[in-house]
Amino acid sequence: MTTDTGARPVGIALVGAGVISTQYLTVLSSFPDVRVLAVADLDIERARAQARAFDVPAAGDVASALAIPEVEIVVNLTIPAAHAEVATAALQAGKHVYGEKPLALAPSDGARILAEARARGLRVGSAPDTFLGAGLQSAARAVRAGLIGEPVSATAILQGPGPESWHPSPEFLFQYGGGPLFDMGPYYLTALVALFGPAVRVTATARRARTHRVIGSGPKAGTSFAVEVPTHVHALLDFASGPSTSATFSFDSAKPRRVLEITGTEGTLSLPDPNTFDGPLRIQGFGGGGASQAGGSGGTWRDLPVSGTTAGRGIGVLDMARAVRGGGAHRASGELAQHVLELMASVTASAERHEVVALESGVPPLETLPEDWAPEAATV
Ligand SMILES: NC(=O)c1ccc[n+]([C@@H]2O[C@H](COP(=O)([O-])OP(=O)(O)OC[C@H]3O[C@@H](n4cnc5c(N)ncnc54)[C@H](O)[C@@H]3O)[C@@H](O)[C@H]2O)c1
């Protein structure tokens, strides 16, 4: 016999049934506090197939999903060029919206989404939510506990050959709103903003190695398409709290490399790949004196314990759903995504104009998740 606790999971409609929807459907189906009620797509057959695969009761076009009264949050997994349009439609239908990155193509569109939500008393959330995973949360706790002393600088490197070899429809990843900066930058930049607070200034340079690329998998394999954005970006970022960062985002390199390191007055922290939810998290102190706090022994990394959730993409949706029921701020917020969007737009503008660009938006202070935060628990 089951007991009716009065609990009511938060109803979700997922819009965009493409590559990443499988991960969201898998993860969200495992959380008792939310329930996916509909899958929608421009391609209705694709929406139906995903709904069937994950036992979702409804599938169809966007309007039909937005018309379901029990849907409270729309999870927007469309391509970047459609993010603002779908988010706005969801808000105008009275739904909270949580979207994949980037929040929108331009900061002006992001600002309009946030204003629409504010006017209606609705929430906006955005990927990435990897910064809520065990690896990056443990890093945040280590920095806040002073393990590397005062943060001074950071190094972020995402380089590799680009996603056209494995993504069956990679064109959007090389159009405005894509490229290594807008597609992969949000993981690194969100992690840095979550740790350091807002950036205030950027300078950047950018290049594009090839004007066309060739799709490597799926039904369109062998098709050439145009590269519309820079595919190699170097940026220097200054944060209001002090640290400076050098960042490289490139789809032009034969050599894959992912680095995120934070250096403080007492040592350096090597963070996990910020496109993942787990560790490893490592620390290195200065050799000899000054290493005691960091516990390093000059030249070697030491593993730090990692604790928290590794559930995967969707934990930001769950944090927002719990806030819808229980009140308080959700962490993967529209304001955070808007700042990261402004940061990326400023990097682009700096590279185009050969100028230092100042940023205007701030971010609310971010609370780390409680260490025992349990996505699999029923709490609403
Ligand atoms: N593929 C990945 O590994 C990955 C990882 C993390 C984040 N993302 C992000 O997720 C989003 C989607 O990526 P994807 O790889 O799943 O793309 P995809 O092209 O595989 O799927 C996008 C889907 O959105 C649908 N769509 C487009 N415009 C629409 C609209 N106006 N209304 C309804 N449906 C619409 C398309 O028909 C398609 O089915 C992007 O923002 C991407 O940056 C993707």
The ligand as an SDF file (V2000), in Angstrom:
LIG
                    3D

 44 48  0  0  0  0  0  0  0  0999 V2000
   24.5620   17.4220  -28.5600 N   0  0  0  0  0  0  0  0  0  0  0  0
   25.2050   17.6020  -27.4460 C   0  0  0  0  0  0  0  0  0  0  0  0
   26.0990   16.8030  -27.0560 O   0  0  0  0  0  0  0  0  0  0  0  0
   24.8650   18.7780  -26.5620 C   0  0  0  0  0  0  0  0  0  0  0  0
   25.4580   18.8100  -25.3080 C   0  0  0  0  0  0  0  0  0  0  0  0
   25.1280   19.8440  -24.4470 C   0  0  0  0  0  0  0  0  0  0  0  0
   24.2760   20.8310  -24.8700 C   0  0  0  0  0  0  0  0  0  0  0  0
   23.7250   20.8120  -26.1120 N   0  0  0  0  0  0  0  0  0  0  0  0
   22.8210   21.9060  -26.4840 C   0  0  0  0  0  0  0  0  0  0  0  0
   21.5150   21.3970  -26.6260 O   0  0  0  0  0  0  0  0  0  0  0  0
   20.8140   22.1130  -27.6480 C   0  0  0  0  0  0  0  0  0  0  0  0
   20.3140   21.1270  -28.6780 C   0  0  0  0  0  0  0  0  0  0  0  0
   21.4340   20.4150  -29.1840 O   0  0  0  0  0  0  0  0  0  0  0  0
   21.2370   19.0190  -29.9290 P   0  0  0  0  0  0  0  0  0  0  0  0
   22.6100   18.5290  -30.1680 O   0  0  0  0  0  0  0  0  0  0  0  0
   20.2530   18.1910  -29.2280 O   0  0  0  0  0  0  0  0  0  0  0  0
   20.6400   19.5670  -31.3300 O   0  0  0  0  0  0  0  0  0  0  0  0
   19.8060   18.7340  -32.4190 P   0  0  0  0  0  0  0  0  0  0  0  0
   19.9490   19.4780  -33.6920 O   0  0  0  0  0  0  0  0  0  0  0  0
   20.1780   17.2980  -32.3610 O   0  0  0  0  0  0  0  0  0  0  0  0
   18.2970   18.8600  -31.8740 O   0  0  0  0  0  0  0  0  0  0  0  0
   17.6040   20.0890  -31.8180 C   0  0  0  0  0  0  0  0  0  0  0  0
   16.1260   19.7880  -31.9930 C   0  0  0  0  0  0  0  0  0  0  0  0
   15.3980   21.0100  -31.8020 O   0  0  0  0  0  0  0  0  0  0  0  0
   14.3510   21.0310  -32.7640 C   0  0  0  0  0  0  0  0  0  0  0  0
   13.9570   22.4330  -32.9770 N   0  0  0  0  0  0  0  0  0  0  0  0
   14.6740   23.4110  -33.5850 C   0  0  0  0  0  0  0  0  0  0  0  0
   13.9750   24.5630  -33.5620 N   0  0  0  0  0  0  0  0  0  0  0  0
   12.7950   24.3020  -32.9420 C   0  0  0  0  0  0  0  0  0  0  0  0
   11.6590   25.0920  -32.6050 C   0  0  0  0  0  0  0  0  0  0  0  0
   11.5910   26.3830  -32.9380 N   0  0  0  0  0  0  0  0  0  0  0  0
   10.6350   24.4930  -31.9660 N   0  0  0  0  0  0  0  0  0  0  0  0
   10.6980   23.1660  -31.6440 C   0  0  0  0  0  0  0  0  0  0  0  0
   11.7460   22.3720  -31.9230 N   0  0  0  0  0  0  0  0  0  0  0  0
   12.7870   22.9440  -32.5650 C   0  0  0  0  0  0  0  0  0  0  0  0
   14.9430   20.3900  -34.0000 C   0  0  0  0  0  0  0  0  0  0  0  0
   13.9160   19.9190  -34.8760 O   0  0  0  0  0  0  0  0  0  0  0  0
   15.7670   19.2640  -33.3800 C   0  0  0  0  0  0  0  0  0  0  0  0
   15.0180   18.0650  -33.2340 O   0  0  0  0  0  0  0  0  0  0  0  0
   21.7970   23.1560  -28.1810 C   0  0  0  0  0  0  0  0  0  0  0  0
   21.5910   24.3730  -27.5340 O   0  0  0  0  0  0  0  0  0  0  0  0
   23.1660   22.5810  -27.7930 C   0  0  0  0  0  0  0  0  0  0  0  0
   24.1180   23.6100  -27.5720 O   0  0  0  0  0  0  0  0  0  0  0  0
   23.9830   19.7780  -26.9580 C   0  0  0  0  0  0  0  0  0  0  0  0
  1  2  1  0
  2  3  2  0
  2  4  1  0
  4  5  1  0
  4 44  2  0
  5  6  2  0
  6  7  1  0
  7  8  2  0
  8  9  1  0
  8 44  1  0
  9 10  1  0
  9 42  1  0
 10 11  1  0
 11 12  1  0
 11 40  1  0
 12 13  1  0
 13 14  1  0
 14 15  2  0
 14 16  1  0
 14 17  1  0
 17 18  1  0
 18 19  2  0
 18 20  1  0
 18 21  1  0
 21 22  1  0
 22 23  1  0
 23 24  1  0
 23 38  1  0
 24 25  1  0
 25 26  1  0
 25 36  1  0
 26 27  1  0
 26 35  1  0
 27 28  2  0
 28 29  1  0
 29 30  1  0
 29 35  2  0
 30 31  1  0
 30 32  2  0
 32 33  1  0
 33 34  2  0
 34 35  1  0
 36 37  1  0
 36 38  1  0
 38 39  1  0
 40 41  1  0
 40 42  1  0
 42 43  1  0
M  CHG  2   8   1  16  -1
M  END
$$$$
